[in-house]
Amino acid sequence: MSTPSYALRDSATMLRRNLRRMLRYPSMTLMLVGMPIVFLLLFVYVFGGALGAGIGGVGGGASGRAQYVNYVTPAILLMTVSAAVQGTAVSVAMDMTEGIIARFRTMAIARVSVLTGHVIGTLIQTVFSLVVVTGVALLIGFRPSAGPAGWLAALGVLAALTFALTWLCVALGQTSKSVETASNAPMPLVLLPFLGSGFVPTDSMPTGLRWFAEYQPFTPIIESVRALLSGAPLGNNLALALGWCAVIALGGYLWSKKLFNRESA
């Protein structure tokens, strides 16, 4: 077998290992899926009437909620991705603190396969989470106007974001001294949609916060997903979104690789 064949075989083995861990700890998956659903229901049914009236210029109450659920769902989908990759940091930290990584370093396996198994496993878990959250959004009134091409493009953007953030969280998991620390390290990723255009337009924010919201990575990603699902013009948001994903993915991969290849103390 060639070196790439060995790497693929070892990566498949590590992927099976991570999928079995997800099945063994279903509470983690339920928590990662449940948090975005709680935020979706909270913002639609508690704040949706008032916020929807301000965004769409329609009346409050049911009409405002119907307007707002279409606006906020893309942000909730990004929050779903952020929550899913948070579980990756926890899984990597468990491996690092339990000593299994030290064992893997002594085995005749492709080193990259250990990290690749975490990344691909998170991609699968995230797709499942996105399907569940989207289903709940459709049940409570989310009505996108996108066709199949728009849905596939939106899924592609979310997959690119998942890939990028997963590599970043793999690095964060390796730098964490405990599982508790690893669960808190990616928390800013869950909060960034609140500080962007996810829940209210940026032009309604104070000047300083508006500047941050318009130039932070999640805003063009949210706007790209929102435009793809609603059929609105994309502008330069898609290029910015993919550019941010590429930068985060490259930085996370290089950081993760450096940390994993370091000599153990």
C-alpha positions in Angstrom: 0.0 0.0 0.0 1.2 3.5 -0.7 1.6 6.2 2.0 -1.7 7.9 1.1 -3.5 4.6 1.2 -2.2 3.9 4.7 -3.3 7.4 5.7 -6.8 6.9 4.4 -7.1 3.5 6.1 -5.9 4.9 9.4 -8.2 7.9 9.1 -11.1 5.6 8.5 -10.2 3.7 11.6 -10.0 6.9 13.7 -13.3 8.1 12.2 -15.0 4.8 13.3 -13.5 5.4 16.8 -15.0 8.9 17.0 -18.4 7.8 15.7 -18.6 5.1 18.3 -17.7 7.7 21.0 -20.6 9.8 19.8 -22.9 6.8 20.1 -21.5 6.0 23.6 -22.1 9.6 24.8 -25.5 10.6 23.3 -26.0 13.2 25.9 -23.2 15.3 24.4 -24.9 15.2 20.9 -28.3 16.1 22.5 -26.9 19.0 24.3 -25.1 20.4 21.2 -28.3 20.1 19.2 -30.6 21.3 22.0 -28.9 24.6 22.7 -29.5 26.1 19.2 -33.1 24.9 19.3 -33.7 26.6 22.7 -32.3 29.8 21.3 -34.4 29.5 18.2 -37.6 29.1 20.2 -36.6 31.8 22.6 -35.9 34.5 20.0 -38.9 33.6 17.8 -41.6 33.3 20.5 -40.3 35.7 23.1 -38.6 38.4 21.1 -39.8 37.7 17.6 -42.9 39.9 17.6 -41.0 43.1 18.5 -37.8 42.4 16.6 -39.7 41.2 13.5 -41.7 44.4 13.4 -38.5 46.4 13.6 -36.8 44.4 10.8 -39.6 43.9 8.4 -41.7 47.0 9.0 -44.7 44.8 9.7 -46.9 44.7 12.8 -45.9 42.9 15.9 -47.3 39.7 17.3 -47.7 36.7 14.9 -46.8 38.7 11.8 -43.6 40.0 13.4 -42.7 36.4 14.5 -43.3 35.1 10.9 -41.0 37.8 9.6 -38.3 37.3 12.3 -38.0 33.5 12.0 -36.8 33.9 8.4 -34.3 36.5 9.5 -32.9 34.7 12.6 -32.7 31.1 11.3 -29.4 31.5 9.4 -27.8 32.8 12.6 -29.2 29.8 14.5 -27.6 27.5 11.9 -24.3 29.1 12.5 -24.7 28.8 16.2 -25.4 25.1 15.6 -22.1 24.8 13.9 -20.3 26.6 16.7 -21.9 24.3 19.3 -21.0 21.2 17.4 -17.3 22.1 17.1 -17.3 22.8 20.8 -17.8 19.1 21.3 -14.6 18.5 19.2 -12.5 20.5 21.7 -13.9 18.4 24.5 -13.2 15.1 22.7 -9.6 16.1 21.8 -9.0 17.2 25.4 -10.3 13.9 26.7 -7.7 12.1 24.4 -4.9 14.4 25.5 -5.6 14.1 29.3 -6.3 10.3 29.3 -3.0 9.5 27.6 -4.3 7.8 24.5 -2.5 10.4 22.3 0.8 9.4 23.8 0.0 5.8 22.9 -1.0 6.8 19.3 2.4 8.6 18.9 4.2 5.3 19.5 2.1 3.3 17.0 2.9 2.8 13.3 -0.1 4.9 12.1 -0.3 8.0 10.1 -0.2 10.8 12.6 -2.6 13.0 10.6 -5.3 10.3 10.9 -5.8 11.0 14.6 -6.8 14.6 13.9 -8.6 13.8 10.6 -10.9 11.3 12.5 -12.0 14.1 14.8 -12.6 16.5 11.9 -14.6 14.2 9.7 -16.6 12.9 12.7 -17.5 16.5 13.6 -18.6 17.2 10.0 -21.0 14.2 10.2 -22.3 15.2 13.6 -22.8 18.8 12.4 -24.8 17.8 9.3 -27.1 15.8 11.6 -27.5 18.8 13.9 -28.2 21.2 11.0 -30.9 18.9 9.7 -32.6 18.7 13.1 -32.4 22.4 13.7 -33.6 23.2 10.2 -36.5 20.8 10.7 -37.6 22.6 13.9 -37.3 26.0 12.1 -39.6 24.8 9.3 -42.1 23.5 11.9 -42.3 26.9 13.5 -42.7 28.9 10.3 -39.3 29.2 8.5 -40.2 29.6 4.8 -37.1 30.0 2.6 -37.6 30.7 -1.1 -34.3 29.0 -2.2 -34.3 26.2 -4.8 -32.1 23.1 -4.6 -29.1 25.1 -5.8 -29.5 27.7 -3.1 -29.9 25.0 -0.4 -26.8 23.2 -1.6 -24.8 26.4 -1.8 -25.9 27.3 1.8 -24.9 23.8 3.0 -21.6 24.3 1.3 -20.9 27.5 3.2 -21.9 25.9 6.5 -19.7 22.9 5.7 -16.7 25.2 5.0 -17.3 27.0 8.2 -17.6 23.6 10.1 -14.3 22.4 8.6 -12.5 25.7 9.5 -13.8 25.9 13.1 -13.2 22.2 13.7 -9.5 22.5 13.0 -9.4 25.6 15.3 -11.2 23.6 18.1 -8.8 20.6 17.6 -6.0 23.0 18.4 -7.9 24.5 21.4 -8.5 21.0 22.7 -4.8 20.2 22.6 -3.9 23.4 24.5 -6.5 22.8 27.2 -5.2 21.3 30.5 -8.6 19.7 31.3 -12.0 18.8 29.8 -13.6 21.7 31.6 -11.2 24.2 30.1 -11.7 22.7 26.7 -15.5 23.1 27.0 -15.1 26.8 27.8 -12.3 27.7 25.3 -14.6 27.7 22.1 -17.4 29.7 23.9 -16.6 32.9 22.0 -17.5 31.1 18.8 -21.1 30.6 20.1 -21.3 34.2 21.1 -20.1 35.8 17.9 -23.4 35.6 16.1 -24.9 37.8 18.8 -22.2 40.4 18.0 -23.0 40.4 14.3 -26.0 40.6 12.0 -27.4 37.4 13.2 -30.2 38.7 15.4 -30.6 42.4 14.5 -29.3 44.5 11.6 -25.9 46.1 12.2 -27.2 49.6 11.3 -29.3 49.5 14.5 -26.1 49.1 16.7 -24.0 51.8 18.4 -21.0 53.0 16.3 -18.3 51.0 18.0 -20.3 47.8 18.2 -21.5 48.3 14.6 -17.9 48.5 13.4 -17.0 45.3 15.1 -20.2 43.5 13.9 -19.6 44.5 10.2 -16.0 43.4 10.1 -16.0 40.2 12.3 -15.9 36.8 10.4 -19.4 35.6 11.2 -21.3 38.6 9.7 -20.5 37.8 6.0 -21.1 34.1 6.6 -24.5 34.8 8.1 -25.4 37.2 5.3 -24.3 34.7 2.7 -26.5 31.9 4.1 -29.4 34.3 4.6 -29.1 35.5 0.9 -28.8 32.0 -0.5 -31.8 30.8 1.4 -34.0 33.8 0.6 -32.8 34.4 -3.0 -31.5 37.8 -2.2 -28.3 39.3 -3.9 -25.1 38.1 -2.4 -22.8 41.0 -3.1 -19.3 40.4 -1.9 -20.5 38.5 1.2 -19.8 35.0 -0.3 -16.3 35.9 -1.2 -15.6 37.3 2.2 -17.2 34.3 3.9 -15.2 31.7 2.0 -12.0 33.8 2.5 -12.6 33.8 6.3 -13.2 30.1 6.3 -10.0 29.5 4.3 -7.9 31.6 6.7 -9.4 30.0 9.8 -9.0 26.5 8.4 -5.4 27.0 7.4 -4.5 28.6 10.7 -6.3 25.9 12.7 -4.7 23.1 10.7 -1.1 24.4 11.0 -1.6 25.1 14.7 -3.1 21.7 15.4 -0.4 19.9 13.4 2.3 21.8 15.3 0.8 21.0 18.7 0.3 17.3 17.8 3.8 16.8 16.5 5.5 18.4 19.4 7.6 16.2 21.6 5.9 15.0 24.8 7.5 16.2 28.1 
